[in-house]
């Protein structure tokens, strides 16, 4: 059934509110962050791409690195990832063992076609490469819980309808009792109203009151997410006199992101309620493209420098958001607006899914790096990266002309108020002994937030190590990467920041990758 006019108006009001601007600014960051990419070899080196070549990671890293290839190659990189989290909410820490399951994936596969060397030409050789790579993983999951003496989720609903001065007639229009498959609401307040969880105090409606605004609640919740940003990349490079290496690429990305969350208020000694449960599901699909230009210059056999400029990723994104509310009542009765006990007509109400489409311009990126080589004994390499998060942009054509412009302008302002341009650092080294390789690496990914209003530093530390074997016919590399960082999740917001709480999350994911390749 199509959305009624009042439901559409409610959706537009959500998408043009300050909360929505913050949401889409956060979404832009989520789809734009890149922590560590590449083959097992490059991940063991801390994700350094700027000034090293001769690896399949060069296809989507610094494409100039393809100019080092002297023969063709095929490689494949299976991996296992473990999302390890601890969540603290209202002073209670929960280790989410059930969500720490391992995830098998194929984050990298590539083929490189190298030309024969031209000994009589200054342009010595060239190579063309195609790769599939996982740029980002959204695997995560945690449980949380604690006793809240100050508020419940229903307070968020009350503040929303009272601030908007929503009328009873609007709430009734946002509900369809005869929808195919059962009754459905077109807004969360409409579901609460039909379940007698919020009641009007005037004939028009506002101000509304909660059926129970005083009882203490035990709050529990869960969050699980999955998906990835993956990319097909096509790159070409060559080298001039085995000194100057130049390459470019174009990448076609795909976004897949899904999360499911639950939130429960279990009422303690309430005269009306036993519980109110919230359920959310969110699905995102998107596609985009980007391009980059890279160069590496070899000063001598022991020292070389390189750098890459990567364009923003231009993406088109479609999302679907759905909710459901369930409640339990003392003895199956609830107090109605007139003060009398009634049997509520609904104990569960789904909210119709909301679709939204928008375009995202990601951050401009760049990096520079240097590598010191110790003949055939190994090398040290370092990279400095720039990420222009404050330049991200989000726009839509889904609303009215005025609504589209407001959404664009206000989301831009929120991005600039929330995020700063970041500088990241990477360091790695490789030791060689005949066919054996040993590697260590690390990276510091700086906090992209302009201010830490919740007191959480979101910078990330990555530590990696690996070993490998390389012969004239094949190579095999094994790498493990440990990452540690903090994040936060807020189940609901209220006007008074002292009345609600956020989940403080400690993330310590582990990724183990094997890259195998053959020369041809």
C-alpha positions, 0 to 999 in steps of 0.5 A: 500500500502506498504511503499516505500524505501525512506519512510522507510529510512525516518522512520529509520532516525527518529527512530535513531535521538536524538529526537526519543531517547528522545521520547522513554525515555519519553515513558518509563517513562510514562508507568512506573510511579505509583502514587497511587494504592489499595483499597479505604482503602489503597488509603485513607492511602496515598497508603501505602503498605509496612507494613500493611496486611489484605487488597486486596491491599496486592495482588499486594502491599506487598504480605506478607500482605495476611498472615494476612487473617483469612477468605476468601474475595471478593471485588470490587472497582468502581471509578470516576475520574476527570482530571482537567487541566489549560494550559498556552501557550505564556502567555495565560491561558486556563481552559480546561472545555470540557476535564474535564469530569468524567470517571467511571472505575473499578480500583480494584477487587479481591478474597482471599482464606484463609486457616484454621489456623494450631494451632499446627504448626509454619506455622500458616496460608496461603492465595492465592489471585487474583486481577485485578488492575489499576496501572495507568490512562492516562486520560487527556485533555487540550486546549491551545492557544496564539499569536506567533511572533517568529515562526510557525510549518512550521519552524520546517519542514523547519529545518528538511529537511534542516538539513537532506539535503533532496532532491526533488526526495526523497520528491517525492518518499515519495508521492503516488497520486494513493494510494487506498482511495486517495493521501497519503504521507509517511513523513510530509515534503513530504506532505508540499512539495506537498501542496506547503507549502515548496519550493526548492531553488535549482535544488536538493532541499535544502535549502528549504524555507517556503511559508510564514516565516514572518507572525505572527500566532495565535496558538491553540491546543488541546490534549486528552489522555485515557487508563491505565496500568492494571494488573492481579496479583496472590499472595501467602503468609503465616505467621510463628507464627503470627510474620513473614509474607512472600509472593510473587506474579506474575503480568501480565500487559496490556498497553493501551494508546491513544492520539489525538492532534490538532495544528493550525497556523492561519496566521495574514495578510499573503499574502499566507495562512489563516491557516495550521492545524496539526492532530496527532493520537497515539495508543499503546498496550502492555503486560508485566509481573513482580514479587515481594517478600515481608515480614512483621515482627511484633515485638509486638502487637503495632509495625511492619515493612515490605518491598517489592522488585518489579522486573522491568516490562518486556513489549512488546509494539506496537505503531501506529502513524498517521498524517494529514495536512490541509491548507487554501490559500488566494483566493485559490492560492499559490506562486510556486517555480518559483514565479508564483501563482498556484492552489495547487493540495491538501489542505489536505494530510494524512501521512501513519500510521507508526508502530513500535515495541519495548520492555521495561524494567521498573524500579526496585522498592522497599519499606520499611515501619513501622506501629504503632498500638494503640490496637483497636483504629487505627494505623499510617503507613509510607512508603519510596519507591525507583524507579530506573528510570535510569535503564529503558531500551528500545530496538527493533528488528524492524530496521537493526542490526546496527540500533537496536544497535544504538537505544538501546545504544542511548536510554539508554544514553538518559534515563540516561541523563534525569532521576534519581532514585526517592525516594517517601514518604507516610504517613497515619492513621486510627481511629477506633470506633466500626465498623466505620473507618476514615482515612487520608493520603498523599504522595510525589512523587518526580520529576524523571527528572535529571534536570529541563531544562524547569523550571518545578518541576514535583513532585506530592503531593497527599492528601486523606481522607476516611471513612468506615464501617466493620462488621463481614460479609461485609465492605464498604469504601469510599475515595477521593484523590486529586493530584496536579502536573505540566507538559509540552507539546511542540508542536514543536522544533526549533534549537533556544530555544527562537523561540518556546514555551511549554505549561505549564500545571497544573494538579489537578485530583480528584479520588473518589473510593468505595470498597465493600467486603464480607467475606466467 
